[in-house]
Amino acid sequence: MSGQVHASILLVTKNGERYLDELLVSVKAQTGPVAVVEIIAVDSGSRDRTLDILQRHEVKIIRIPPHEFGHGKTRNLAAAQAQGDVLVFLTQDATPANEQWLHHLVAPLLVDDLVVGAFSRHLPRSHCHPMEWRRIVQEELSGQPESRINRMHDNPAYAQNPGLYYFFANVSSVLRRTTWEQWPFPVVEFGEDQLWAQQVLEAGYRTAYCADSLVYHSHSYGPWPNLRRHFDHFWALSQKMVLARQRTLRSCLPLAVSAARRDLSFWRWATGSGRARVAAEWGVAAVSWHLAANLGVWLGERADRLPYGVCRFLSLQEHIKRQ
């Protein structure tokens, strides 16, 4: 990839007014050798100020009915309308943290022809609660401070833990346009980014995690949305592979208590607050949040045994579609 690189910024939106204006302002403020030539949004039925914000920023809008949204299908629709050399995907609640976000995200594609996709590092927002904050900075592969290149070929460790290498996050990502034309996103309800990455790695290409490409992205879900989020993830996995069903119902509470203790310890360290104060403020909330997460995993691992109507009721994605 030589000369100036042209980037298409592609959004999927629905009722995204909370962060959308700051996101678009930040996108337009980017500096460096990558030129933003267009911003395209596929909107699936927004009822708030989302469309007004997009129009004010001169974003090209593609409207679809809510029931037609799918994480893979909708992003493919946006990509099919794009003209750029690289396709940059952002969710409506991921705000670039500085003016070098795009440059650092695209940089690995400029120095290695085998790198066909890259994704950004996620930072918690200031109002993020301790459970989500620690998950992002200590546990998530999209929150680590060191960049890495992922590959399957000539990598014996891939067979031992493939998920570590094909992890990919369309919260903030870039794909070569030519690669997307050959390997569009799988048409699935959830996990299209990781399934795509698995395909290109197995074809001999590489992906990159760019720790210096920063976006603010976090959720402050309560227990019920957190259960539904985890259910979605494992429901999607259960449709693509045979799961080992690592959770038992009896293990959910002990696992939650153990994780909550780690949260409280982390938050004491992060804030300098005393043990009693942190425990009083966050102890019950942390146990409830993790218990919901573990129950979501337990249910998702067994989604093939549940009636489809129950799965739809438990699914956060299905709830968002109906809003």
Backbone bond lengths (Angstrom), bond angles and torsions (degrees), N, CA, C in turn:
res aa  C-N    CA-C-N  psi(-1)  N-CA   C-N-CA  omega(-1)  CA-C   N-CA-C  phi
1 M - - - 1.462 - - 1.518 108.42 -
2 S 1.335 117.02 109.36 1.461 121.15 -174.89 1.516 109.71 -119.85
3 G 1.365 116.25 164.44 1.442 120.56 -178.01 1.511 111.63 73.11
4 Q 1.334 115.66 -171.92 1.462 119.52 179.43 1.519 110.38 -69.44
5 V 1.320 115.93 136.35 1.453 122.22 -178.79 1.524 109.10 -94.32
6 H 1.325 116.55 130.53 1.462 121.99 178.24 1.522 108.97 -101.38
7 A 1.326 116.05 128.55 1.465 121.82 -176.18 1.512 110.71 -115.28
8 S 1.326 115.60 135.41 1.461 122.34 169.41 1.519 107.83 -100.96
9 I 1.326 116.87 125.85 1.461 122.24 177.95 1.520 107.54 -94.52
10 L 1.317 117.03 122.57 1.458 122.38 -172.60 1.524 110.17 -120.00
11 L 1.335 116.34 124.16 1.453 122.83 -177.65 1.522 110.39 -117.24
12 V 1.312 116.62 148.57 1.468 121.85 165.00 1.522 106.08 -115.86
13 T 1.334 115.95 127.09 1.456 119.53 -171.71 1.521 112.00 -130.12
14 K 1.315 113.90 148.00 1.463 123.17 165.98 1.530 107.97 -163.72
15 N 1.311 116.14 116.35 1.467 122.01 179.74 1.526 111.15 51.12
16 G 1.332 115.66 51.16 1.461 120.63 -173.90 1.511 114.81 -105.78
17 E 1.322 117.35 25.94 1.463 119.76 -172.83 1.525 114.03 -62.09
18 R 1.329 118.64 -23.06 1.468 120.42 -171.21 1.525 112.43 -60.12
19 Y 1.337 117.10 -44.61 1.464 120.08 -175.41 1.525 113.34 -117.71
20 L 1.310 117.91 -2.66 1.459 120.29 -167.84 1.523 113.10 -65.76
21 D 1.313 117.94 -40.98 1.463 119.90 -179.09 1.526 111.02 -63.42
22 E 1.334 117.55 -46.90 1.468 119.87 -179.81 1.521 110.96 -65.50
23 L 1.332 117.25 -34.21 1.468 120.76 176.45 1.527 110.73 -60.77
24 L 1.327 116.86 -48.69 1.464 120.29 -176.41 1.522 111.75 -69.13
25 V 1.309 117.16 -36.55 1.465 120.10 175.28 1.523 109.97 -60.65
26 S 1.324 116.65 -43.50 1.463 120.60 -179.71 1.521 111.65 -66.90
27 V 1.326 117.81 -40.17 1.469 120.70 177.95 1.529 110.19 -60.02
28 K 1.310 117.53 -42.80 1.460 121.04 -177.42 1.524 112.57 -72.52
29 A 1.326 117.39 -15.64 1.460 121.26 -178.84 1.522 112.82 -91.45
30 Q 1.329 118.42 2.83 1.463 120.86 -175.63 1.526 111.96 -65.20
31 T 1.323 114.97 143.99 1.459 122.10 178.20 1.524 109.19 -121.78
32 G 1.333 116.07 167.63 1.454 120.15 178.45 1.512 111.76 113.11
33 P 1.344 116.62 -171.38 1.465 121.16 -171.55 1.523 115.18 -79.56
34 V 1.326 118.51 -4.24 1.464 121.35 -178.50 1.524 108.70 -98.40
35 A 1.337 116.36 123.47 1.464 121.24 -177.75 1.520 110.56 -100.04
36 V 1.319 116.38 127.50 1.462 121.36 174.38 1.529 107.92 -79.87
37 V 1.322 117.50 114.08 1.463 120.87 -176.38 1.519 112.41 -99.36
38 E 1.329 117.60 -15.78 1.461 119.41 179.72 1.529 108.55 -168.60
39 I 1.324 114.67 155.88 1.458 122.15 171.89 1.522 106.92 -127.40
40 I 1.318 116.02 126.27 1.455 122.64 -177.56 1.529 108.25 -123.29
41 A 1.315 115.99 134.81 1.469 120.63 176.51 1.518 109.35 -125.05
42 V 1.324 115.89 133.13 1.465 121.48 170.06 1.521 106.65 -101.54
43 D 1.315 115.75 114.20 1.464 121.11 -176.40 1.521 109.97 -106.66
44 S 1.327 115.79 131.01 1.466 120.64 -176.20 1.520 112.09 -110.64
45 G 1.332 115.86 52.92 1.457 119.44 170.93 1.512 115.93 98.20
46 S 1.330 117.89 39.44 1.471 119.83 179.63 1.521 111.17 -63.38
47 R 1.350 115.18 141.15 1.457 121.61 178.27 1.526 112.20 -116.88
48 D 1.321 116.97 -2.00 1.461 120.40 178.86 1.540 109.02 -100.43
49 R 1.322 118.58 -147.94 1.469 122.03 -176.60 1.527 113.06 -88.81
50 T 1.323 117.82 11.01 1.460 120.81 -175.56 1.530 112.02 -54.75
51 L 1.302 118.21 -50.53 1.470 121.13 -176.84 1.522 111.08 -63.70
52 D 1.324 118.25 -38.02 1.465 120.92 177.43 1.523 111.36 -63.01
53 I 1.333 116.13 -41.43 1.469 120.13 179.30 1.522 110.21 -65.32
54 L 1.323 117.18 -43.96 1.460 120.46 179.05 1.528 111.34 -61.58
55 Q 1.307 116.82 -43.21 1.468 120.28 -179.76 1.522 111.44 -65.49
56 R 1.327 116.52 -38.77 1.466 119.76 179.38 1.519 111.46 -63.00
57 H 1.329 116.85 -31.64 1.467 120.89 178.80 1.535 112.63 -92.88
58 E 1.312 116.82 10.55 1.471 123.21 176.52 1.528 112.20 58.57
59 V 1.310 114.85 41.72 1.463 121.72 177.00 1.528 108.83 -85.51
60 K 1.318 116.91 136.97 1.465 120.52 173.38 1.528 108.37 -73.21
61 I 1.318 117.16 125.64 1.462 121.89 -174.67 1.519 110.03 -111.43
62 I 1.319 115.70 129.38 1.458 123.24 171.41 1.524 106.64 -112.57
63 R 1.309 117.48 122.21 1.466 120.92 -176.21 1.525 109.93 -103.41
64 I 1.331 115.28 135.46 1.455 121.74 176.37 1.524 108.58 -133.37
65 P 1.337 118.53 153.51 1.465 120.22 175.06 1.532 110.16 -65.54
66 P 1.326 117.34 150.29 1.472 119.97 -178.21 1.526 113.89 -54.31
67 H 1.339 117.50 -38.33 1.465 119.40 -175.07 1.524 112.24 -71.26
68 E 1.338 118.37 -12.97 1.463 120.63 -179.99 1.529 112.55 -88.96
69 F 1.341 117.05 -4.36 1.464 118.86 -179.43 1.527 111.25 -69.50
70 G 1.301 115.36 138.28 1.460 123.46 170.94 1.510 107.27 -153.30
71 H 1.310 119.04 139.36 1.464 120.77 -172.58 1.523 112.29 -58.23
72 G 1.316 117.60 -42.26 1.458 119.50 178.06 1.505 111.93 -77.86
73 K 1.327 117.41 -49.52 1.465 122.46 -175.53 1.526 111.76 -60.72
74 T 1.333 117.62 -43.43 1.454 120.70 -176.31 1.515 111.76 -69.75
75 R 1.317 117.46 -38.28 1.465 119.47 176.72 1.534 110.84 -68.35
76 N 1.312 117.56 -35.12 1.461 119.45 174.90 1.524 111.14 -64.14
77 L 1.319 117.35 -37.51 1.460 121.11 177.37 1.518 110.56 -61.44
78 A 1.321 117.10 -44.66 1.465 120.33 178.12 1.527 111.05 -63.46
79 A 1.339 116.31 -44.63 1.464 120.46 -177.91 1.525 111.65 -63.25
80 A 1.319 117.02 -34.48 1.464 120.77 -178.68 1.529 111.89 -65.91
81 Q 1.325 117.50 -21.53 1.463 121.75 179.61 1.521 112.53 -93.89
82 A 1.331 117.41 -5.25 1.462 121.44 -171.32 1.522 112.30 -86.71
83 Q 1.333 115.08 153.76 1.460 121.93 -178.43 1.532 113.27 -114.41
84 G 1.320 117.81 -8.78 1.454 120.46 -171.88 1.518 114.25 -73.23
85 D 1.343 115.21 162.81 1.468 121.35 173.80 1.521 110.62 -68.50
86 V 1.334 115.83 -33.30 1.464 121.34 178.78 1.524 108.36 -126.16
87 L 1.316 114.96 148.00 1.458 122.96 -178.89 1.522 108.12 -109.08
88 V 1.311 116.35 117.14 1.464 122.09 -176.16 1.520 108.09 -108.67
89 F 1.328 115.84 118.88 1.463 121.73 -177.49 1.529 109.90 -103.68
90 L 1.336 114.71 132.84 1.461 121.50 176.45 1.518 108.77 -133.04
91 T 1.329 116.41 139.53 1.456 118.64 168.03 1.522 108.58 -82.95
92 Q 1.319 116.13 160.00 1.457 121.28 -172.44 1.524 113.47 -68.79
93 D 1.329 117.75 -11.03 1.462 120.96 -179.34 1.523 112.46 -115.08
94 A 1.336 116.85 22.44 1.467 121.48 178.19 1.521 108.54 -113.59
95 T 1.325 116.91 108.85 1.460 121.91 -176.57 1.523 110.69 -100.34
96 P 1.346 119.10 119.85 1.458 119.64 173.98 1.521 110.98 -54.07
97 A 1.342 115.67 134.15 1.458 120.40 -170.76 1.520 113.66 -82.54
98 N 1.337 117.09 -18.46 1.459 119.99 -178.96 1.526 109.93 -159.13
99 E 1.327 116.84 -176.91 1.452 121.66 -174.42 1.521 113.28 -82.19
100 Q 1.331 117.79 -1.56 1.457 121.97 179.73 1.528 112.64 -107.83
101 W 1.329 117.13 4.34 1.468 120.80 -179.36 1.523 112.19 -51.72
102 L 1.333 117.80 -50.52 1.461 121.14 -174.69 1.512 111.65 -70.48
103 H 1.310 116.92 -42.63 1.467 120.74 179.21 1.524 111.00 -58.11
104 H 1.329 116.85 -47.68 1.466 119.72 -179.12 1.529 111.55 -68.25
105 L 1.326 117.83 -32.37 1.460 120.63 179.80 1.527 111.55 -67.27
106 V 1.317 117.19 -40.79 1.466 121.49 -175.88 1.528 111.54 -83.71
107 A 1.334 118.36 -21.75 1.467 122.47 -172.11 1.528 114.34 -50.78
108 P 1.352 121.13 -44.49 1.470 118.83 -178.80 1.527 113.44 -61.55
109 L 1.322 118.31 -28.10 1.463 121.36 178.87 1.517 111.53 -72.92
110 L 1.347 116.77 -22.25 1.462 120.67 -177.77 1.516 112.81 -82.87
111 V 1.332 117.11 -20.65 1.465 119.68 -175.28 1.520 112.88 -107.38
112 D 1.331 118.87 -10.42 1.460 121.58 -177.65 1.524 108.67 -144.59
113 D 1.325 116.69 112.52 1.463 120.73 -178.08 1.522 113.08 -64.57
114 L 1.336 117.41 -20.13 1.451 120.29 -179.74 1.529 112.75 -81.22
115 V 1.328 117.10 -16.11 1.464 120.76 176.06 1.525 107.93 -81.68
116 V 1.333 116.36 114.63 1.467 120.64 -173.78 1.522 112.61 -111.90
117 G 1.319 117.61 -4.06 1.452 121.07 178.25 1.517 110.81 -159.41
118 A 1.321 116.91 153.50 1.461 121.22 179.48 1.525 108.85 -149.78
119 F 1.342 115.72 157.96 1.462 119.67 177.58 1.519 110.34 -140.80
120 S 1.331 114.52 159.16 1.458 122.67 -170.46 1.513 113.09 -90.36
121 R 1.312 113.92 167.14 1.463 121.65 172.08 1.516 109.33 -86.85
122 H 1.343 116.62 137.60 1.455 121.96 -179.96 1.530 109.91 -97.48
123 L 1.316 115.33 136.70 1.456 122.45 174.38 1.524 109.28 -115.25
124 P 1.326 118.53 139.96 1.475 119.79 176.89 1.520 111.03 -70.25
125 R 1.319 115.64 144.27 1.456 120.23 173.58 1.525 109.94 -74.42
126 S 1.324 116.01 162.50 1.468 120.71 -172.42 1.529 112.35 -63.39
127 H 1.336 117.73 -27.94 1.462 120.12 -177.96 1.531 112.47 -93.13
128 C 1.309 117.69 6.32 1.465 121.85 -179.21 1.529 110.51 -64.70
129 H 1.339 117.13 138.73 1.462 119.12 -179.26 1.538 110.97 -79.73
130 P 1.341 117.79 162.94 1.462 121.13 -171.98 1.519 114.28 -58.48
131 M 1.333 118.83 -34.10 1.460 120.71 -176.43 1.524 111.00 -66.17
132 E 1.322 115.40 -46.79 1.462 119.86 178.83 1.525 110.85 -70.11
133 W 1.318 116.41 -38.41 1.469 120.75 -179.51 1.527 110.55 -58.78
134 R 1.314 116.32 -49.66 1.471 118.96 -179.00 1.528 110.95 -66.35
135 R 1.331 116.97 -38.06 1.465 119.82 178.68 1.520 110.37 -58.04
136 I 1.330 116.92 -43.00 1.459 120.59 -177.54 1.526 111.13 -67.20
137 V 1.320 117.14 -50.48 1.467 119.31 -170.04 1.524 113.45 -84.30
138 Q 1.336 118.00 -20.30 1.461 119.53 -177.37 1.520 113.85 -110.20
139 E 1.325 118.17 -29.19 1.458 119.89 -169.53 1.523 114.26 -115.02
140 E 1.326 118.29 -34.82 1.459 120.68 -173.65 1.522 111.59 -76.44
141 L 1.334 116.29 140.28 1.460 121.01 176.62 1.516 111.76 -68.99
142 S 1.323 117.68 -15.64 1.456 121.48 177.65 1.527 112.37 -95.21
143 G 1.334 117.26 11.76 1.451 119.77 -179.85 1.514 114.22 -123.50
144 Q 1.323 116.87 5.62 1.465 120.35 -174.71 1.529 111.82 -81.29
145 P 1.333 118.45 151.11 1.470 121.36 -174.11 1.527 114.84 -82.50
146 E 1.342 118.38 -7.06 1.456 120.38 -177.95 1.528 110.87 -108.89
147 S 1.332 116.33 130.57 1.464 120.69 174.98 1.524 109.96 -69.89
148 R 1.336 116.01 159.97 1.462 119.62 178.58 1.534 109.59 -156.29
149 I 1.323 114.56 155.98 1.459 122.39 173.32 1.525 107.53 -109.95
150 N 1.315 117.27 129.75 1.465 122.60 -178.15 1.519 109.89 -103.81
151 R 1.320 116.15 133.78 1.458 120.41 177.11 1.521 108.98 -150.16
152 M 1.314 115.16 157.36 1.454 120.92 176.09 1.527 110.29 -100.94
153 H 1.320 117.17 -48.00 1.458 121.30 -176.04 1.533 110.31 -67.33
154 D 1.309 116.41 141.84 1.470 123.09 -177.90 1.523 111.46 57.15
155 N 1.320 116.23 34.19 1.458 121.58 -179.97 1.523 108.53 -137.40
156 P 1.332 118.58 88.68 1.469 121.17 -177.94 1.526 113.22 -58.69
157 A 1.326 117.64 -26.20 1.461 120.50 -177.54 1.526 112.34 -71.63
158 Y 1.326 117.85 -16.95 1.463 120.04 -177.45 1.526 111.27 -60.17
159 A 1.320 116.90 -44.01 1.467 120.47 -177.39 1.526 111.70 -64.15
160 Q 1.327 117.59 -29.35 1.462 121.19 -178.10 1.530 111.80 -76.42
161 N 1.329 117.25 -32.83 1.468 120.51 -177.65 1.522 109.39 -150.80
162 P 1.331 118.36 70.55 1.471 119.81 -175.32 1.513 113.72 -61.86
163 G 1.347 117.72 -32.83 1.454 120.10 -179.00 1.517 113.48 -60.54
164 L 1.335 116.81 -28.45 1.451 120.78 177.98 1.521 111.11 -63.75
165 Y 1.330 116.68 -30.96 1.460 121.11 -174.08 1.523 113.20 -97.16
166 Y 1.339 118.14 -34.03 1.464 116.78 179.49 1.524 112.66 -91.66
167 F 1.336 117.57 8.11 1.463 118.87 171.28 1.527 109.21 -59.81
168 F 1.324 116.03 134.99 1.461 122.71 -178.43 1.518 106.01 -153.75
169 A 1.327 118.11 150.19 1.465 120.04 -174.09 1.520 110.83 -135.78
170 N 1.320 115.91 112.46 1.463 120.99 178.17 1.523 113.26 -78.45
171 V 1.312 117.68 7.20 1.466 119.82 169.84 1.520 109.15 -55.25
172 S 1.328 116.30 -42.60 1.464 123.23 174.64 1.523 106.80 -153.09
173 S 1.317 116.30 105.68 1.462 119.79 -174.59 1.517 110.72 -147.42
174 V 1.322 115.40 165.72 1.463 121.43 175.62 1.519 108.99 -137.07
175 L 1.320 116.33 141.60 1.467 123.59 175.19 1.523 108.30 -128.00
176 R 1.319 115.81 145.06 1.464 117.81 167.54 1.527 107.99 -64.70
177 R 1.311 115.75 137.48 1.457 118.93 179.52 1.526 111.08 -60.90
178 T 1.336 116.78 -41.71 1.468 120.31 -178.31 1.521 111.34 -64.15
179 T 1.320 116.77 -32.88 1.463 119.80 177.97 1.521 110.71 -71.69
180 W 1.332 116.83 -42.30 1.465 119.23 177.50 1.530 110.95 -60.62
181 E 1.338 117.75 -37.94 1.461 120.11 179.74 1.524 111.26 -61.85
182 Q 1.336 116.75 -32.21 1.463 120.39 178.14 1.522 111.47 -85.57
183 W 1.330 116.64 -37.75 1.467 122.30 -179.15 1.533 109.65 -127.96
184 P 1.323 118.45 79.56 1.472 119.07 173.78 1.528 109.70 -66.13
185 F 1.310 115.70 168.32 1.458 119.20 179.23 1.527 110.54 -65.19
186 P 1.316 118.10 139.46 1.467 120.19 173.30 1.521 110.16 -59.00
187 V 1.309 116.68 143.06 1.466 121.42 -179.01 1.519 107.91 -85.20
188 V 1.321 114.96 86.09 1.459 122.87 -179.53 1.520 108.31 -131.72
189 E 1.318 116.38 161.56 1.456 121.02 -179.38 1.522 112.67 -74.88
190 F 1.333 117.17 -25.67 1.461 119.88 -171.65 1.535 108.04 -157.55
191 G 1.325 116.70 144.17 1.458 120.47 175.50 1.514 114.77 81.42
192 E 1.341 116.81 21.12 1.462 120.05 -179.12 1.519 112.19 -62.91
193 D 1.339 117.04 -31.23 1.456 120.84 -177.32 1.527 111.43 -68.12
194 Q 1.345 116.81 -44.04 1.460 119.33 -178.66 1.530 111.77 -72.97
195 L 1.323 117.13 -35.14 1.462 119.29 176.45 1.524 110.70 -65.61
196 W 1.334 116.49 -38.46 1.467 120.03 176.07 1.526 110.74 -62.52
197 A 1.326 116.14 -47.51 1.459 120.09 -178.73 1.523 111.36 -61.33
198 Q 1.325 117.03 -39.31 1.465 120.04 177.88 1.532 110.66 -60.60
199 Q 1.321 117.19 -40.52 1.460 120.79 179.97 1.527 111.90 -62.72
200 V 1.330 116.45 -47.39 1.466 117.97 -175.35 1.525 111.54 -72.84
201 L 1.333 117.70 -33.32 1.462 119.55 176.02 1.523 110.40 -64.31
202 E 1.320 117.06 -43.11 1.462 120.14 -179.83 1.522 112.14 -68.92
203 A 1.335 116.75 -19.45 1.469 121.07 175.52 1.522 112.13 -85.37
204 G 1.333 117.52 -1.68 1.456 120.42 175.94 1.506 115.32 103.75
205 Y 1.336 117.69 2.70 1.458 120.69 179.97 1.527 110.39 -94.79
206 R 1.332 115.48 -178.32 1.459 121.41 -176.01 1.517 110.19 -130.94
207 T 1.329 115.36 157.04 1.458 121.88 170.98 1.522 108.52 -124.56
208 A 1.324 115.81 163.57 1.466 120.41 -177.37 1.514 110.38 -130.12
209 Y 1.329 115.33 142.47 1.458 122.26 168.13 1.518 106.76 -104.64
210 C 1.336 116.67 122.08 1.464 122.25 -173.23 1.521 109.64 -106.46
211 A 1.313 117.17 96.25 1.459 121.06 -175.82 1.522 112.06 -70.49
212 D 1.336 118.12 -16.51 1.461 120.42 178.31 1.526 112.32 -95.74
213 S 1.323 118.45 1.01 1.457 122.60 170.59 1.526 106.84 -99.09
214 L 1.315 116.70 107.43 1.459 121.77 -165.59 1.523 112.18 -112.05
215 V 1.339 115.43 133.33 1.468 120.92 171.36 1.520 109.05 -131.02
216 Y 1.320 114.83 143.99 1.457 119.74 172.20 1.528 107.54 -83.87
217 H 1.327 115.37 120.31 1.462 119.42 -179.11 1.520 108.96 -158.40
218 S 1.311 115.95 116.47 1.461 120.54 176.43 1.521 108.00 -160.38
219 H 1.311 115.63 161.30 1.455 121.83 177.99 1.522 108.94 -121.44
220 S 1.300 115.83 145.86 1.464 120.75 174.28 1.525 109.13 -112.83
221 Y 1.322 115.22 51.34 1.460 121.04 -179.14 1.520 111.23 -62.78
222 G 1.318 115.52 144.33 1.451 121.49 167.23 1.518 110.07 -81.89
223 P 1.338 118.02 -176.46 1.470 120.72 -175.17 1.526 114.29 -59.12
224 W 1.339 118.12 -45.09 1.463 119.42 -175.22 1.525 112.27 -66.94
225 P 1.337 121.22 -49.36 1.468 119.20 174.17 1.520 112.94 -60.82
226 N 1.345 116.63 -31.39 1.459 118.71 179.75 1.524 111.26 -68.88
227 L 1.340 116.44 -38.63 1.472 119.49 174.13 1.525 109.80 -59.60
228 R 1.323 116.42 -45.70 1.462 120.49 -176.81 1.529 111.06 -66.47
229 R 1.326 117.69 -37.20 1.468 120.90 178.54 1.525 110.35 -62.86
230 H 1.330 116.78 -46.38 1.457 119.79 -179.50 1.527 111.63 -69.59
231 F 1.315 116.39 -34.54 1.465 118.88 175.07 1.517 110.37 -60.30
232 D 1.334 117.82 -45.89 1.467 121.32 179.98 1.522 111.54 -55.43
233 H 1.325 115.68 -46.25 1.468 119.75 -176.31 1.526 110.74 -61.09
234 F 1.313 116.78 -47.07 1.463 119.06 -175.62 1.527 111.76 -81.33
235 W 1.316 118.12 -24.01 1.466 120.46 171.13 1.521 109.42 -63.84
236 A 1.351 115.96 -43.79 1.465 119.81 178.62 1.527 110.95 -62.85
237 L 1.331 116.64 -43.35 1.465 119.32 179.32 1.522 111.05 -63.89
238 S 1.329 116.85 -37.73 1.463 119.55 -177.75 1.518 112.20 -66.25
239 Q 1.340 116.76 -22.55 1.460 120.31 178.40 1.521 112.16 -83.03
240 K 1.332 117.12 -15.30 1.460 120.71 -176.36 1.523 113.36 -109.31
241 M 1.317 117.04 -18.22 1.462 119.23 -177.09 1.530 109.42 -156.70
242 V 1.321 115.80 164.20 1.456 120.97 176.22 1.529 108.15 -82.95
243 L 1.323 116.86 118.73 1.456 120.86 -177.67 1.520 111.34 -88.25
244 A 1.327 115.11 148.86 1.459 120.81 -177.94 1.526 112.02 -78.93
245 R 1.341 117.35 -10.07 1.468 121.96 -178.38 1.528 110.78 53.63
246 Q 1.334 113.71 70.18 1.460 120.79 -174.56 1.531 112.53 -76.75
247 R 1.333 118.19 -21.69 1.458 120.87 -179.54 1.528 110.41 -92.52
248 T 1.328 115.45 141.63 1.466 120.74 163.95 1.516 106.29 -111.90
249 L 1.295 116.67 156.98 1.459 119.83 -179.40 1.528 110.35 -61.76
250 R 1.314 116.27 -37.02 1.460 120.45 -179.16 1.526 111.89 -66.69
251 S 1.335 116.99 -28.24 1.467 120.20 -176.58 1.522 113.06 -81.12
252 C 1.327 118.22 -12.56 1.464 120.02 -171.62 1.528 112.42 -62.84
253 L 1.327 117.88 -44.00 1.460 120.02 -178.17 1.531 111.83 -69.66
254 P 1.347 120.15 -48.82 1.471 118.03 177.48 1.529 113.18 -58.37
255 L 1.316 117.25 -38.76 1.465 119.75 177.43 1.522 110.76 -63.67
256 A 1.323 116.72 -39.09 1.464 120.71 179.76 1.523 111.29 -65.52
257 V 1.317 116.71 -43.40 1.468 120.50 179.98 1.523 110.18 -63.55
258 S 1.333 117.11 -43.00 1.459 120.78 179.95 1.528 111.11 -62.32
259 A 1.331 116.53 -44.45 1.465 119.84 179.76 1.522 110.92 -66.71
260 A 1.324 117.47 -37.68 1.463 120.59 179.33 1.525 110.91 -63.78
261 R 1.313 117.11 -37.79 1.467 119.48 177.10 1.520 111.18 -61.97
262 R 1.325 116.64 -39.36 1.467 120.06 177.70 1.527 110.24 -66.01
263 D 1.333 116.86 -38.45 1.468 120.49 176.71 1.527 111.20 -59.15
264 L 1.320 116.30 -48.22 1.462 120.52 -176.20 1.524 111.28 -65.56
265 S 1.320 115.76 -39.71 1.460 119.31 176.89 1.523 110.71 -63.70
266 F 1.322 116.14 -44.15 1.469 120.77 178.49 1.517 110.71 -61.33
267 W 1.333 117.94 -42.81 1.460 121.00 -175.71 1.521 111.58 -70.84
268 R 1.343 116.90 -32.94 1.473 119.17 173.84 1.519 110.07 -63.01
269 W 1.317 115.92 -42.42 1.466 119.95 178.85 1.529 111.09 -66.73
270 A 1.346 117.60 -43.13 1.457 121.66 -175.24 1.523 112.82 -69.84
271 T 1.347 117.17 -32.63 1.464 120.15 -174.16 1.515 113.82 -108.58
272 G 1.341 117.53 -14.12 1.456 119.96 -176.30 1.514 113.53 73.92
273 S 1.331 116.87 15.04 1.470 120.75 -178.97 1.524 110.84 -82.71
274 G 1.303 116.51 160.85 1.444 121.95 -179.85 1.520 112.23 -76.31
275 R 1.338 115.00 159.90 1.454 121.43 -178.15 1.538 112.21 -58.43
276 A 1.328 116.95 -47.82 1.462 120.84 -175.41 1.531 110.73 -65.10
277 R 1.320 116.90 -40.71 1.458 119.95 -178.49 1.523 111.32 -65.45
278 V 1.322 117.05 -45.50 1.466 120.94 -179.40 1.522 110.25 -65.05
279 A 1.338 116.18 -42.83 1.466 119.82 -179.94 1.521 111.42 -62.64
280 A 1.337 116.56 -42.06 1.458 120.06 -179.05 1.523 111.77 -66.73
281 E 1.325 116.59 -36.74 1.460 120.57 -175.93 1.520 112.43 -80.16
282 W 1.356 116.03 -36.99 1.462 118.52 -168.90 1.523 114.66 -123.57
283 G 1.328 119.74 -6.66 1.461 120.52 -173.57 1.523 113.71 -59.02
284 V 1.334 117.03 -55.53 1.462 120.94 -178.52 1.530 110.45 -64.76
285 A 1.328 116.22 -42.29 1.463 119.96 -179.39 1.531 111.28 -61.52
286 A 1.331 116.82 -40.14 1.459 120.31 -178.25 1.522 111.21 -67.25
287 V 1.335 116.97 -44.76 1.469 119.66 178.66 1.530 109.86 -62.05
288 S 1.317 117.52 -44.03 1.468 121.30 -179.09 1.521 111.01 -62.76
289 W 1.325 116.58 -42.82 1.470 121.90 -178.34 1.524 110.36 -62.82
290 H 1.334 116.30 -46.14 1.468 119.60 -178.48 1.525 111.99 -74.11
291 L 1.313 117.24 -33.92 1.463 118.90 175.95 1.525 109.78 -62.07
292 A 1.323 117.01 -43.51 1.466 120.46 177.29 1.520 110.90 -61.10
293 A 1.345 116.83 -42.19 1.465 120.11 179.70 1.521 111.06 -61.45
294 N 1.317 117.11 -45.24 1.462 120.55 -179.00 1.531 111.82 -66.95
295 L 1.328 116.73 -37.56 1.464 119.12 175.86 1.529 110.56 -65.91
296 G 1.335 117.24 -36.48 1.453 120.53 176.04 1.512 112.15 -62.96
297 V 1.334 116.25 -41.81 1.464 120.64 176.62 1.529 110.29 -63.58
298 W 1.333 115.92 -46.02 1.475 120.80 -179.00 1.524 110.82 -59.24
299 L 1.313 116.76 -44.94 1.459 120.50 179.12 1.529 111.34 -68.63
300 G 1.330 116.68 -41.59 1.460 120.10 -179.31 1.514 112.63 -63.94
301 E 1.326 116.80 -37.30 1.463 120.49 177.45 1.524 111.98 -64.51
302 R 1.319 116.06 -21.26 1.474 121.44 -178.44 1.522 111.88 -113.11
303 A 1.323 116.89 20.41 1.463 120.36 -176.59 1.525 112.12 -61.00
304 D 1.336 116.78 -28.65 1.468 118.99 -179.65 1.531 111.71 -67.52
305 R 1.335 117.24 -15.31 1.464 120.89 178.18 1.523 112.57 -95.21
306 L 1.323 117.47 -9.00 1.457 121.55 -174.62 1.526 110.64 -95.33
307 P 1.326 117.96 147.08 1.472 119.97 172.74 1.523 110.01 -59.12
308 Y 1.327 115.81 146.35 1.458 120.09 -177.57 1.519 111.28 -59.38
309 G 1.320 117.32 -36.22 1.456 120.37 178.57 1.518 112.41 -62.11
310 V 1.331 117.41 -36.74 1.461 121.30 176.73 1.523 110.20 -66.87
311 C 1.325 116.62 -41.86 1.466 120.38 177.98 1.520 111.15 -60.41
312 R 1.314 116.53 -42.26 1.465 119.69 178.78 1.528 110.97 -64.78
313 F 1.330 117.14 -37.65 1.458 120.33 178.50 1.527 110.85 -65.16
314 L 1.314 116.94 -39.71 1.462 121.11 -177.88 1.522 113.05 -76.29
315 S 1.323 118.23 -20.88 1.453 122.39 -171.64 1.526 112.64 -76.43
316 L 1.320 116.51 128.03 1.464 121.23 174.36 1.534 110.46 -68.04
317 Q 1.325 116.84 -39.58 1.456 119.86 -179.41 1.525 111.30 -62.51
318 E 1.322 116.79 -41.30 1.461 119.51 178.59 1.524 110.97 -66.21
319 H 1.327 116.34 -34.87 1.464 119.81 177.06 1.522 110.50 -64.80
320 I 1.325 117.85 -42.70 1.470 121.44 -179.29 1.530 110.04 -64.21
321 K 1.326 117.13 -39.15 1.456 119.69 178.32 1.533 111.87 -60.25
322 R 1.320 116.04 -35.89 1.462 119.98 -175.74 1.529 113.37 -80.74
323 Q 1.312 117.20 -10.61 1.471 120.37 -177.02 1.537 111.03 -69.02
